[in-house]
Amino acid sequence: MVQGFKALFTIVWVMALLGSPKLHAASLERFVGVLRHEGLQQEQLAKLDLILTRNEQNRLELSGVLTLHFGDFDSGEYVSYHFSKVQHFIFDQTFTFDQADQAVTIRKAKLDGDLLIGEFRSEYSGNAGQLILSRGEPLKPTLPLIEPLWGEYSGKCDVYGGGAFRSTVQLYTHRSTADTIRLGNPFGSYGVKGFLAQDKGDTCISDPGSRMCIWSRFYAASYNFYKQKVLLYGRNFNLNCDVQSDGLTCGECKLSRVSKETAAPRKLVPDQRKAFFETSLNPESPALTGSSSELEG
């Protein structure tokens, strides 16, 4: 009798949580807010999609997709973490997101009205900070954002020890499916390419019409954004940099972002979510009503 009551209470509570009194096949609820990196005193825009489905035994299962963005919601850079089975504890209304093949965990995530707040931990940094989300009004950042790596950076650099010269670093990122899990590189779902050019006062051998000569091309990078450190692998030399909201610091070389990725106005609220799943008692009606490609990750 007690077990039956608990099972019934779980179903009613989860369905009430997701606002689906007439659940058919699947339902989705989105929370929007920030991941606050306590040690960095920076934040990332974050989205959490909770998906409630029935398995083959007709039992309810809760899964989730957490997406962390670099820059605002217009940025093309993001990383996603997928949790196929989310643990939920009905009596204290907490959730745990913990899966062996995912590099992060979310613990003690407590639902209080529309707010969901939990402890965020990464295998790349330990306790990274706090995840603060809302399924009502999207929460906006109160600290500087972790910005996209993509961009153009300019400053004076002494690369070879021959003096500081006007320098430009350009970095390009692209999503890669070839090797999405790389040891020590939580940004491993992206390939990174770029170059460093310097003006040493002479025209370039390869381009006599220019004085900004390319001294190294970067073919890959390892970027631990939880620690805001990036190692750029170059054909002539590597560049080890700390990443800030406004640029890169590579040893004694300070490079400021000059491209427009962080220019105002910023898009701090995502596009309104379309209805992906229908809630209906009609067994013939389709569950999926939107494009699955819009679920990032």
ABEGO torsion letter per residue (X at the ends): XAAAAAAAAAAAAAAAAAGBABBBGBBBBBBBEBBBBAAAGBBBBBBBBBBBBBBAAGBBBBBBBBBBBBEBAABABBBBBBBABBBBBAAAGBBBBBBAABABBBBGBBBBEABBBBBBBBAAAEBAEBBBBBABBBBBBABBBBBBABEBBBEBBBAAGAEBBBBBBBBBBBBBAABABBBGBAAAABBBBEBBBBBAGBBBAABAABABBBABBBABBBBBAAAGBBBBBBAABBBBBBBBAAEBBBEABBBBBABAAABOBBBABBBBBBBABBBBABAABBABABBAAABBX
